[in-house]
Amino acid sequence: MSAGEKLAEDGSTSSMSMDVNLYVTRKTVAQGLMDVALLTANAAQLKHLLCHPDDHEYFIAAVFFISLSLTLQVIVGVILIVIGRWNVNVSKEQNRAEKFNNLIILLAFLVIVVNVLISAFGLKGPIFFE
């Protein structure tokens, strides 16, 4: 018997119904918590850069990439809030949610790439406890 099945009174198995809205809501919250952590790190990096512009060899590139990452993260957050409010049991909203989920995947990939570039233009010295 798989995890998605339950034992009926006659001994046969049947599929358990899953509350898809609850799943989507939990997924949205988990994604949002990860986004907040990265958003906080990028904000701290940007603050460090702006407070110490002469300490950084690639100041303009770093500010650009950190700002781009912050912007993409805010866009992803707004889309997640919108998707979290949809009822995915309605077929019209399922199609929209699928398209927006694909968009979120693309934007999340771009956030990863931009943050790799931020790391490539690394910050000198400690950015915390100054």
Order of alpha helices (4+ residues) and beta strands (2+ residues): beta-beta-alpha-alpha-alpha
